[in-house]
Amino acid sequence: MSALLLGLALLGVCGTTQAKDTLVWLLRDLPPLTIFAGPMEGQGVIDQLMPLLIAQMPEYNHVTMRVNRARGMQMLQETPLTCDPTLIWTAEREKVIAFSIPTYAVISNGLIVRNADMNLFKPFVEDGHVDLRALLASKTMKLGVVAERSYGPVIDDILQGVAENEISAHYGNNAIGSLLQMERLGRLQALIGFWPEARYQAQQQGIPAEELNFLPIKGTPKYQFTHFGCSNTPEGRQAIDIINREMRALRQTRLVELYAQWLDGKTRREYEEDAKHFYETP
């Protein structure tokens, strides 16, 4: 959306909507949550959720805005009423962003490894989980990450202790796709990411999913919960209260189904069974 159109929306130029605040939804290209292009455009998990949520929030005029990671974080901190539906909670972020209750669970980040390279990782794998700290300390392999992305407390803590030149951090909009190509070319041996996201991006890059393997990381939970995050202002906190009200129902009735569709057979069955207990605590 252009700055002019956004400005007009924020001003509430339509006379019938002047009494309503305008809530700006910040959307980033994060397949399979949000998909901006290609044959599956608009069919991501959050793409399908947002119309359902917006319909339950008539208190606002709703505007969606496509942003990159840096712009989205900037707007959350500088504008009175913006929300991002795809954030992982961190203590650092909570200082400047108002977070919702946990809204949906995704399989935790892990290492995406080519099957041809699996032997390289055997010394660092125990009970099916890779010891990321030991792997990085060995300085024997190059790993790729998405720059400025939070991977959750366990992985973030490990990465903080690693020198910048020992990791390949990608800043581009299609970071996972680019890292997969770098991995295929031997410029790195693994990347950290969500398995459904990596499988989707591999397909877009012409890389057969059968070439890849997923290694859970030691110490990480099986699932990570994501949240809605809004401006930490009176307006943003009020929006979070309403989002919490609606998501208590939607996260159980729709989100589990929408995310499970992106998982393969055994993983999908496990997720659907585990999901019965995701929201037992409010």
Buried (B, 14 or more C-beta within 10 A) or exposed (E): BEEEEBEBBBEBEEEEEEEBBBBBBBBBBBBBBBBBEEEBEEBBBBBBBBEBBBEBBEEBBBBEBBBBBEEBBBBBBEBBBBBBBBBBBBEEBEEEBBBBBBBBBBBBBBBBBBEEBEEBBEEBBEEEBBBBBEBBBEEEBBBBBBEEBBBBBBBBEBBEEBEEEEBBBBEEEBBBBBBBBBBBEEEBBBBBBBBBBBBBBBBBBEBEEEBBBBBBBBBBEEBBBBBBBBBBBEBBEBBBEBBBEBBBEBBBEBBBEBBBEBBEEEBBEBBBEEBEEBBEEE
